[in-house]
């Protein structure tokens, strides 16, 4: 799975091609932390699937998947 910097996440989240505001939790990613994005069960009518950004080193436990409604 690809990792992204906070700047990359912000650029992707403001892309006319990819959509606007489809990645949540970016504010909780520090500038020097790599993150991964995961699909959630949430969707926005205009942008499609909502994704959640989490630190790349975070272990995806059952509790984390439930908390963020992650679909894997």
N, C-alpha and C positions, 0 to 999 in steps of 0.2 A: 504494500500500500504506500502511496506517495506521501511524502511529508512536505509541509509548506511553512514559510515564515509568516509572521503576522502581516507584513506588508503585502505578500502574495494573496493572503486571504482577503484583505481589504480590497485589493484590485479585482479579484474574482467576484466579490460581493457587490461591486459597483460596475459590472460589465454589461453593456447593452446586449452583448452576444449571449452571455451565460445567465443573465437575469440580475435583479436587484434584491438585496437582503434575503438571500436564500441560505446563507450560512449564519447560524446563530452561535453565540458564546465567544465571539472573537474578542470582545473586551476582556475576557478572563484569560487570554493567552498573552504572556509577556513578550516583549520585543525580541528577546534572545532565546525563545523557546520554539522548537519545531512542533508543528501540530499535524494531526490527521483529521480528515473530515469523514463523518459517518452518516449514512442515510437514516432518517427517522421515519416513523409512521405518520408524521405530520406533513401536510401539504398546504400550499397557498394557491388559491385559484389562478392568480396571474403568473406566478413563477414556477409552479410545479412542486416537486419534492423539496422539503426543508432538510438541510444537513446541519450537523452539530460539529463544531471544532473542539477538539480535545488534545491535550498534550500528547505527543507521539509516544512518550514513555509510560503513559497511563495504561494500566492493565484493565481490560474491559471485563469487569465482573458482572454477574447477573444483576447486582444492585445498580451499577452504572448504566447498563443497558435499559433497565426498567426506568430509572430516573429520567433519562433523556429519550426514551422511546426509540432506541436504536434498533434498526432492522438489519440483522446479519444472519 
